[in-house]
């Protein structure tokens, strides 16, 4: 290929000297060629206690599997990844010699690149409503690199990226708790300033989450790491960015939206509503003693490593009870996840069924087939024969309100179709219930999602645009009926009402908006 490019460039110069180069070959060559590598800065030892703790947690929880650690290899990861692409990276913020410092972690080379120190780090943390834990604590930031998954799986790879990063963050929380330093997982915080500090966006990375870990014990695994100073960007040289990855990143514009108001503090709470006491023998449940959680990390395997051995219903219930383990997060404590468990092929067929975990209720009905399980798991055929399937449900209050608005056109539709009076009365009751429910959902969303300092202004705009238009519509109704007829005006109203409700359901902010805790 190199010879062809050189030959084409020579022909272009020889036969068309008066014409500027078309740029085709030159552009391709510039996209293929890598910039010269910058001189490697001298290696320094890891001295910050918080950085030593973070590296120990990364080694144990994410970077190396237990089997590989025991035989001295540090290649295989502890967390399974879709397609084994591991589309995430880490940054660590700690106090180094009394100064707030940000490091970018190169897991493959076991290098910590010092990116920024001092006031820049403090300002980014303040804007993000985060802080470095005192006395040797650490702040570990997980960053995703969607391109690694999307080049293999297309748009679906973006979802895989979030799932893989979530698995990694979960393992870090377990590893920290096992060392007696339970971390707080933060997902709802302003990311722009911290992203700029870590140079995430310019390198096609996105901040996934942050984990605040108090001071704790570190093992000797950090001794394999070194620190390189990269605070001077000019010495680092230009950053090479693949044009394919840039194209993929640009296509994500508007996707990475983080809904929900920032949470000022994290509180321990179960991640899901679950009631499984009656199924657990001997009162066993949850994840057990945190000191044993590090052992659980080593048991994680890819779904492709599942075996055909039979699974008991009791074992499934014990595993599911882990959802009730309180973890410190900033997720809305007023609306934890709901979950449904499907037992399909356990060693006790009488236990097979569909269970609502927050009530313990067993729903009647047939069990899903292997094809249905595979479709629910994004066509992962390796999961088709799973003995149990756990479905997590995120509450969507705004979506429920939009669905309720579909009842609004029932009454005018009844008039157009000539329904009897009793049926019109039923339709009017349904319309009133739908509007009332929508009003409650709307008012709740506005008061919990809109910052208090602008709440009055937003409410004024809403009243002017909706309630304020009632007299305008009433004034125009008469002339419209005179010009087009009663039925035609009602039909237009029905269509507009349906399109309005449909627009609410289609809008992504409506579908992703959830509850938030009560504001103080």
DAZIPE-V316301 format. One record per pair of residues at least 4 apart in sequence whose ideal C-beta (glycine too) atoms are under 6 Angstrom apart, sorted by sequence separation. I is the first residue (numbers start at 1). J is the second residue. D is the distance in whole Angstrom. If there is no record, write none. Layout:
# DAZIPE-V316301
i->[I & I]
j->[J & J]
d->[D & D]
This chain:
# DAZIPE-V316301
i->[11 & 12 & 23 & 29 & 57 & 58 & 59 & 64 & 81 & 116 & 133 & 146 & 147 & 149 & 153 & 191 & 199 & 218 & 276 & 280 & 288 & 301 & 311 & 368 & 409 & 419 & 438 & 445 & 446 & 454 & 463 & 464 & 469 & 476 & 480 & 484 & 508 & 509 & 21 & 46 & 58 & 59 & 64 & 68 & 81 & 96 & 106 & 116 & 125 & 176 & 177 & 195 & 200 & 241 & 280 & 346 & 356 & 368 & 374 & 414 & 419 & 450 & 481 & 484 & 46 & 125 & 195 & 230 & 377 & 504 & 132 & 150 & 153 & 176 & 200 & 355 & 374 & 68 & 149 & 150 & 343 & 344 & 450 & 481 & 12 & 77 & 93 & 103 & 104 & 343 & 353 & 354 & 480 & 64 & 173 & 343 & 374 & 414 & 65 & 92 & 103 & 104 & 149 & 373 & 146 & 149 & 173 & 195 & 342 & 65 & 91 & 102 & 414 & 102 & 341 & 370 & 90 & 146 & 370 & 9 & 62 & 101 & 191 & 340 & 341 & 373 & 411 & 8 & 62 & 144 & 410 & 411 & 99 & 339 & 99 & 102 & 5 & 338 & 410 & 411 & 100 & 144 & 320 & 410 & 100 & 187 & 142 & 344 & 407 & 408 & 5 & 186 & 407 & 185 & 142 & 407 & 183 & 184 & 183 & 183 & 313 & 404 & 100 & 181 & 181 & 281 & 313 & 404 & 405 & 284 & 404 & 181 & 286 & 287 & 311 & 312 & 313 & 180 & 285 & 95 & 176 & 179 & 280 & 310 & 401 & 54 & 179 & 279 & 286 & 287 & 313 & 93 & 172 & 286 & 169 & 401 & 51 & 204 & 276 & 346 & 345 & 51 & 165 & 50 & 63 & 94 & 397 & 204 & 276 & 343 & 48 & 93 & 342 & 398 & 48 & 92 & 274 & 341 & 91 & 206 & 274 & 272 & 340 & 271 & 339 & 88 & 89 & 270 & 337 & 338 & 88 & 270 & 87 & 143 & 269 & 87 & 268 & 129 & 145 & 268 & 335 & 87 & 128 & 87 & 128 & 143 & 144 & 266 & 85 & 266 & 273 & 85 & 143 & 144 & 266 & 269 & 272 & 128 & 272 & 273 & 127 & 128 & 142 & 267 & 271 & 142 & 263 & 272 & 448 & 83 & 124 & 141 & 124 & 140 & 416 & 188 & 316 & 124 & 139 & 189 & 87 & 188 & 416 & 138 & 188 & 415 & 137 & 311 & 87 & 88 & 137 & 82 & 137 & 304 & 412 & 133 & 136 & 303 & 88 & 130 & 135 & 303 & 116 & 133 & 412 & 413 & 184 & 412 & 81 & 274 & 54 & 53 & 273 & 275 & 409 & 50 & 54 & 49 & 50 & 50 & 79 & 409 & 79 & 408 & 409 & 79 & 102 & 406 & 405 & 147 & 150 & 147 & 402 & 402 & 62 & 91 & 402 & 62 & 61 & 61 & 178 & 398 & 399 & 177 & 61 & 110 & 57 & 60 & 110 & 111 & 112 & 113 & 114 & 115 & 178 & 398 & 114 & 177 & 178 & 111 & 113 & 114 & 57 & 397 & 57 & 174 & 395 & 395 & 174 & 171 & 129 & 188 & 184 & 185 & 186 & 56 & 59 & 53 & 56 & 53 & 56 & 52 & 56 & 55 & 52 & 55 & 46 & 46 & 335 & 46 & 334 & 43 & 44 & 332 & 334 & 332 & 333 & 332 & 41 & 41 & 38 & 38 & 35 & 35 & 34 & 31 & 78 & 80 & 66 & 61 & 259 & 259 & 261 & 260]
j->[15 & 16 & 27 & 33 & 61 & 62 & 63 & 68 & 85 & 120 & 137 & 150 & 151 & 153 & 157 & 195 & 203 & 222 & 280 & 284 & 292 & 305 & 315 & 372 & 413 & 423 & 442 & 449 & 450 & 458 & 467 & 468 & 473 & 480 & 484 & 488 & 512 & 513 & 26 & 51 & 63 & 64 & 69 & 73 & 86 & 101 & 111 & 121 & 130 & 181 & 182 & 200 & 205 & 246 & 285 & 351 & 361 & 373 & 379 & 419 & 424 & 455 & 486 & 489 & 52 & 131 & 201 & 236 & 383 & 510 & 139 & 157 & 160 & 183 & 207 & 362 & 381 & 76 & 157 & 158 & 351 & 352 & 458 & 489 & 21 & 86 & 102 & 112 & 113 & 352 & 362 & 363 & 489 & 74 & 183 & 353 & 384 & 424 & 76 & 103 & 114 & 115 & 160 & 384 & 158 & 161 & 185 & 207 & 354 & 78 & 104 & 115 & 427 & 116 & 355 & 384 & 105 & 161 & 385 & 25 & 78 & 117 & 207 & 356 & 357 & 389 & 427 & 25 & 79 & 161 & 427 & 428 & 117 & 357 & 118 & 121 & 25 & 358 & 430 & 431 & 121 & 165 & 341 & 431 & 122 & 209 & 165 & 367 & 430 & 431 & 29 & 210 & 431 & 211 & 169 & 434 & 211 & 212 & 212 & 213 & 343 & 434 & 132 & 213 & 214 & 314 & 346 & 437 & 438 & 318 & 438 & 216 & 321 & 322 & 346 & 347 & 348 & 216 & 321 & 132 & 213 & 216 & 317 & 347 & 438 & 92 & 217 & 317 & 324 & 325 & 351 & 132 & 211 & 325 & 209 & 441 & 92 & 245 & 317 & 387 & 387 & 94 & 208 & 94 & 107 & 138 & 441 & 249 & 321 & 388 & 94 & 139 & 389 & 445 & 96 & 140 & 323 & 390 & 141 & 256 & 324 & 323 & 391 & 323 & 392 & 142 & 143 & 324 & 392 & 393 & 144 & 326 & 144 & 200 & 326 & 145 & 326 & 189 & 205 & 328 & 395 & 148 & 189 & 149 & 190 & 205 & 206 & 328 & 148 & 329 & 336 & 149 & 207 & 208 & 330 & 333 & 336 & 193 & 337 & 338 & 193 & 194 & 208 & 333 & 337 & 209 & 330 & 339 & 516 & 152 & 193 & 210 & 194 & 211 & 487 & 260 & 388 & 197 & 212 & 262 & 161 & 262 & 490 & 213 & 263 & 490 & 213 & 387 & 164 & 165 & 214 & 160 & 215 & 382 & 490 & 212 & 215 & 382 & 168 & 210 & 215 & 383 & 197 & 214 & 493 & 494 & 266 & 494 & 164 & 357 & 138 & 138 & 358 & 360 & 494 & 136 & 140 & 136 & 137 & 138 & 167 & 497 & 168 & 497 & 498 & 171 & 197 & 501 & 501 & 245 & 248 & 248 & 504 & 505 & 168 & 198 & 510 & 171 & 171 & 172 & 290 & 510 & 511 & 290 & 175 & 224 & 172 & 175 & 225 & 226 & 227 & 228 & 229 & 230 & 293 & 513 & 230 & 293 & 294 & 228 & 230 & 231 & 175 & 515 & 176 & 293 & 514 & 515 & 297 & 297 & 262 & 330 & 328 & 329 & 330 & 218 & 221 & 216 & 219 & 218 & 221 & 218 & 222 & 222 & 222 & 225 & 222 & 225 & 515 & 227 & 515 & 226 & 227 & 515 & 517 & 516 & 517 & 517 & 228 & 229 & 236 & 237 & 238 & 240 & 240 & 243 & 297 & 302 & 298 & 297 & 512 & 513 & 516 & 516]
d->[6 & 6 & 5 & 6 & 5 & 5 & 5 & 5 & 6 & 5 & 2 & 5 & 6 & 6 & 4 & 5 & 6 & 6 & 6 & 5 & 5 & 4 & 6 & 4 & 5 & 4 & 6 & 5 & 5 & 6 & 5 & 4 & 6 & 6 & 6 & 4 & 6 & 6 & 6 & 5 & 5 & 6 & 5 & 4 & 5 & 4 & 4 & 5 & 5 & 5 & 4 & 4 & 4 & 6 & 5 & 6 & 5 & 5 & 6 & 4 & 5 & 5 & 5 & 6 & 6 & 6 & 5 & 6 & 4 & 5 & 5 & 4 & 6 & 4 & 6 & 5 & 5 & 5 & 3 & 6 & 6 & 6 & 5 & 5 & 6 & 6 & 5 & 4 & 5 & 5 & 5 & 4 & 5 & 5 & 5 & 6 & 4 & 5 & 5 & 5 & 6 & 5 & 5 & 5 & 5 & 5 & 6 & 5 & 5 & 5 & 5 & 5 & 5 & 5 & 5 & 4 & 4 & 5 & 6 & 5 & 6 & 5 & 5 & 6 & 6 & 6 & 5 & 5 & 6 & 5 & 4 & 5 & 5 & 4 & 6 & 5 & 5 & 5 & 6 & 5 & 4 & 5 & 6 & 6 & 5 & 5 & 5 & 5 & 5 & 6 & 5 & 4 & 5 & 6 & 5 & 3 & 5 & 5 & 6 & 4 & 6 & 4 & 6 & 5 & 5 & 6 & 4 & 4 & 5 & 6 & 5 & 3 & 6 & 5 & 6 & 5 & 5 & 6 & 4 & 6 & 5 & 4 & 6 & 5 & 5 & 4 & 5 & 4 & 6 & 5 & 4 & 6 & 6 & 4 & 5 & 3 & 6 & 5 & 5 & 6 & 5 & 5 & 4 & 3 & 5 & 5 & 5 & 4 & 5 & 5 & 5 & 4 & 4 & 6 & 4 & 6 & 5 & 5 & 4 & 5 & 5 & 4 & 5 & 6 & 5 & 6 & 5 & 5 & 5 & 4 & 5 & 6 & 6 & 6 & 6 & 5 & 4 & 5 & 5 & 5 & 5 & 4 & 5 & 5 & 5 & 4 & 5 & 5 & 4 & 6 & 6 & 6 & 6 & 5 & 5 & 5 & 6 & 6 & 4 & 6 & 4 & 4 & 4 & 6 & 6 & 5 & 4 & 5 & 5 & 5 & 4 & 5 & 5 & 5 & 5 & 5 & 5 & 4 & 6 & 5 & 4 & 6 & 5 & 5 & 5 & 6 & 6 & 4 & 6 & 4 & 5 & 4 & 5 & 5 & 5 & 5 & 4 & 5 & 6 & 6 & 5 & 6 & 6 & 5 & 5 & 5 & 4 & 5 & 5 & 4 & 4 & 5 & 3 & 4 & 4 & 5 & 5 & 4 & 6 & 4 & 5 & 4 & 5 & 5 & 6 & 5 & 6 & 5 & 4 & 4 & 5 & 5 & 4 & 5 & 5 & 5 & 6 & 6 & 4 & 5 & 6 & 5 & 6 & 4 & 3 & 5 & 6 & 5 & 5 & 6 & 5 & 5 & 5 & 6 & 4 & 4 & 6 & 6 & 4 & 6 & 4 & 6 & 5 & 6 & 6 & 4 & 6 & 6 & 6 & 5 & 6 & 5 & 4 & 4 & 5 & 4 & 4 & 6 & 5 & 5 & 5 & 4 & 6 & 4 & 4 & 5 & 5 & 5 & 4 & 6 & 6 & 4 & 4 & 5 & 5 & 5 & 6 & 5 & 5 & 5 & 5 & 4 & 5 & 5 & 6 & 5 & 6 & 4 & 3 & 6 & 5 & 6 & 5 & 6]
